[in-house]
Amino acid sequence: MNWNVTATGQNLRTIDWNVRRMNRSFIWEFDCLSTYYDWLPLDNRIYFTMKIIQHIYYPILAIVGVSVNLLTIGILSQGKCGLSKCVTRYLVAMSAADLLVIILDLILRHIPIVYQEQFQFLDSVPVCNIHAILLYAATDCSVWFTVTFTFDRFVAICCQKLKSKYCSEKTSAVVLGTVTVMSCLKNIFWYFMLTDEYELKNDPWFCDVTVESALSRFWGTIEFLHHILTPGLPFLLILLFNALTVRHILVSIRGRRRLWAHSNRDSRRDPEIESRRKSITLLLVISANFILLWTLLMVYSIWNRVWHLVPMSVRLPLFTRELGFMLQLLSCCTNTAIYAVTQTQFRQQLKNVLKYSFTSIIKFIQC
């Protein structure tokens, strides 16, 4: 009996201290959770539970993410949603960047990590550092396209003199192109920091890395700045532009209401006020969605890099990292729902596409 207790204690200590070296198989994780549930610490229980959920969550999210972003790009590209060409270009670019993140991050990174045994062949594909450059560049584009869209709406609403020059299709193309190039150049350092071999885990990178790079203060500082620039700085800019935009709109709405009350006492609806309310709704929902779903991963990434540079007694639980990734990837699939809820014409176009697709399938089956 004593031997069994001792053996069990050793097993629990092994699980507790070597969670990051686990076999990622679904059966093994489920067996560990069910067998040692009463002895596992709470954070390890949550970690095992989330790893089990990821086996179902990630494949479903990949299917949904690819489908909704392709659908969004197709609908917006037709230009029938009542949006200006400038806004349409930003929204299409955001959906395209999200689609790339779904492919490069979710499908080619996280799913192989979760289904590690089925993707062992990646060990013989020496392109991990190139994959990292593309993945982080696409992520930067997804984040900074949201910032540029927020700034464009700020200029359009608050800076009437600059609006005609800045809020144009040509300017939006230049801005989006510049952000894309800068994102690619910014992430070239991953090629030198990481090796070309896949490690298939998130501790803290999915590529193999040399000990010198992992412990180097030089590379650590660069990576720390990387996390500050994406998404730390975008958080602050989005909050700033949104605060100024909302303040300006609320002031103008109060002025419009006074004028409307004097000139149209019998009518309570001002089309201009309704339009501005919709602008606030779209802007705030997109920004809030981005900030809420990215915050946890940003906090973990910065804390983890600081911990490697300056070892501290407190380290965030591993389940915060996994939950952070799950929420961040979810943010790449939610914009379609946001457009459908806030934009009447987009919702109508979406219904038409779904109705046409459903009718075509029915006809095909009947034939």
N, C-alpha and C positions, 0 to 999 in steps of 0.2 A: 504493500500500500504506500509506504513511504517512497519507494522507488518510483511508483507511478506519479505521485505528487511532484517529486523532483523532476521527472521527465517532462511533465506538463508545464512546470514552471520554466524549464529551459526552452520549451517550444514557444511559450508565450513571450519570453524575453527575445527570442529570435524573431518572432513576428513583429514585436514592438520596435526593435532596433533596426530591422532590415526590411521595412515595408517597401523601400524603393527598389529592392532587388527581387521582388516577388515574380513568380510566374504569372503572366497576365491572363491565363486561361479562365474562362467563365466558370468551369466546373471547380477548379482549384479555389478560386475566390469565394464561390458560394459555399464550398465545403469548409473552408477556414472560418467564414462568418458564422455558419450554423454550428460548427463543432466547438469553437472557442468563444462564442458570443458572450457568455457570462463572465469570462476572464479578460476579454479585450477592453482596453480603455475606450472611452466614448469617441474620441477622434478617429481611432482605428476602425471602430464599427461604422462610422459615417463614411470613411474612406473606402472600405470594402463594399458598402452598399452602393456608393457612387460608381465604383468601377464595374459593378454588376449592371447598373442602369445604363452605363455607356455602351454596352454591347447592343442594346436596342436603340438607345437614344441617338447615337451617331449615324447609323445607317438611315434611320428615318429622317433625321435632320438633313443629311446629304441629298436624299431624294427630294424633299420639300424645298431645300435651298436652291438647288439647280433649277427646279421647275418654276418656282415663283419669281426668281430673278430673270430667267429667260422670258417668262410671261410679261413681267414688268417692262423689260427692255423693248419687247415687241409692241406693247400697247402704247408706251410713251413715244416711241419712234414714229408712230403714225401721226402724231401731232393733233389728235382729236380730243384732248382732255381739257381744253380751254386754258392751257398754260402758255406763257410766252416761250419763244424758242430758246431764250437764255436759260430759264428755269428748267425747261425740258432737257436741255443738254446737261445741266448739272445732275438732275435726277437720273438720267440714263447712265452717266459716268459713275454715279454712286452705286447703281445696281450692277454695272459691269465689274467694278472693283470688288463688290461683295461676292459676285459669282466667282471671281478669281480666288478670293480667300477661301470660299467653300471648296474649290477644287484643290488648291495648293496646300491649304492648312487642314481642312477636315478630311477630305478624301485621301490625300497623299501623305498626311502626317498622323493625324489622330486615330483614324481607323486602322492603319497598320500597327500602331502602338497597342491598341486595344486587342486586335486580332494578331498578336505577335507571331504565333506559331504558323499562321497561314502566310505571313509575309517575310519569312526568313530569307527568301531569295534576294531581298533588298541589300543584304550584306555584301552581295557580289556586284552591286550597282554603285560605282564610286562617283556619285553626283550630289552628295548631301549638302555640301557647302554652296553649290550653285542653286540647289533647291531652296536653301535658307535665304539667299539673296532675293530670289523671286517671291518667296512667301512673305518676307518682311517688307519688301517693296510694295506688294499688293496690299498688305495690311496698312502701310503708311498712306497709300493712295485712298483707301477706303475711309480712313480717319480724316485726312486733310481735305478730301473732297467735301466732307460734311462741314468742315470749317469754312471752305471757300463758298459753299452754298449759303451758309449762315451770314457771311460777310456780304455776299451779293444782295441778300434780302435786306440787310442793314442799310446798305447804300441806296437801294431802291426805295426804301420807306423813309429813311431819315435824311438823306443827302440828295435833294431834288436837283441841285445844280450839277452834281457829278453823275446822276442817274443815266442821262442820255449817252454819256461817254463810256461809262464802265459797264452798265447792265445791257450788254449787247451780245449777240451770238459770237461775233469775232473775238471779243475780249474773253468770253467764257472759254473759248477754244484755246486761247493763249494761256490763260490761267491753268486750265486743266493739263495742258501739255507741259507747262513748266513744273507743276507739282509732280507729274509722272516722272520726268527726267530727274528732278531733285531727289525723289524717293529712291530711284535706282542707284544714283551716285552715293547717297547717304548710307546705303546698306552694303556697299562693296566690302566693308571691313569684315563682314561675316566670312568671306571667302578665306581670309588669312587667319581668323581666329578659330574657325571650326575646321575639321578635317573632312575628307570626301566620303567617309564611312558613316553609315547610319547606325545609331545606337538604339533606336526604337524605344526611347523612354523620355520623359519630360524632366529629367533631373540634372540640371535645369534646362538642358538643350536636347534636341532630338538627334543631333549629330555627335559623333565622337569628338572629344576635345582634348588637347594636350594638357598635361598638368601645369605647364608653364603659363598657358593662356588662362586656365581656370583660376590660378592664384595671382596672376599678374595684376598689379594695381593700374598699369597703363590700359590694358584691355578692359579691366573692370570699370574704370572711369568712363571709357568710351561706351560700354554697354549701359552704364548708369545714365549717361546723357541720352542714349537711345530711348530708354524708357521715359525719360523726362519729356523728350520731344514728341514721343508717341506712346501714350496719349495724354501725358501730363499737361503740356502747354496747350494742346487743343481744348482740354477741359476749360481752362481759364479763359481762352479766347471766345469759346462758344457761350459761356456764361456772361462774359462782358458784352458781346454783341447782342445777345438776346435781351439782356437787361436794358440796354440803350434803346433797342427796337421796341420793346414792349412799352417802355416809358413814353416814347414818342407817339406810339399808336394810341395809348390811353389818353394822352393830352389832346390829340387831334380828335378823338372820338367825343370827348367832352365838349369841344368846340363845335363839332358837327351837330351834336344833340341840341345845343342851344339854338343854333341857326335853324335846324329842322323844326324845332318846337315853335318858333316864331312864324315860319313860312308855311308849314303843313301841319296844322293842329289836329286835323282829322286822321292823319296817317301816323302810325307808330314805327314803321319800318323804313330805314334809310339804306338803299342798296350799297352805298359807299361804306357805311358802318359794317354791314354784313360782310362785305368783301374783306375789310381789314380784320374782322374777327376770324375769318377763315385763314387769313395769312398768319395771324398769331397762333392759331391752333396747329396748323401744319408745321410751322417753325418750332414751336415749343415741344410738340410730340416727338418730332425727329430728334431734336437735341436731347430731350429727357431720356428717350430710348437709348441713345448712344451712351450717355453718361452713366445711367443706371446699370447697363449691361457690361460696361467696361471697367467700372471702378474697382471691383474685387481683384481682377487680374492685374491691374496696374499696381495696386497696393502690394500684392504678393510679389510681383516681379521686382519692384524697387526694394522691398524689405529683404528679399532673397539675395539680391546682389550686394546690398550693404552688409548682410550677414557673412558673405564670402570674403569681403574686403576687411571688415572689422568684426570678427567673431563676437557674438552677443549670446547671453544666456537664454534669451527668448527667441524661438523660431516659430513662425506660423505653421499650423497643422497642414499636412499634405492635402487634406480634402479641400482646403481653400483654393489651392492651385487648380485642382480638377474642376471644382465648381466655377472658378473664374474662367477657365477655358470653355466650359459648357455654355456659360452666359455670353461670353464674347462671340462665340460662333453663332449663337442664337440671334445676336444683333444683326447678322448678315442676312437674316431671313424675315425680318419683321417689317421692313419698309413697305412691302407690298400691302400688308394689312393696314399700315398707317395711311397710305394713299387711298385705299378702298374706304376707310372710315371717314377721312376728312375731305375727300374730293369726289363730288357727285358724278362728274363726267367720267372720271377714271373708273368709278364703281360701275357705271353703265357699260363702259367698254369691256370691263372684266366680265360682266354678266353675258355680254354678247359673245365673247370668245368662248366662255365655258358652255353656253347654250349651243353654239355652233359645233364645238368639239363633241359634246354629248350627242347631238343629233347625228353627226357623222358616224359616230361609233354605232349607234342604233341601226342606221341604214346599212352599215357594213355587215353587222351581225345578221340582219334580215336577209341580205343578199347572199 
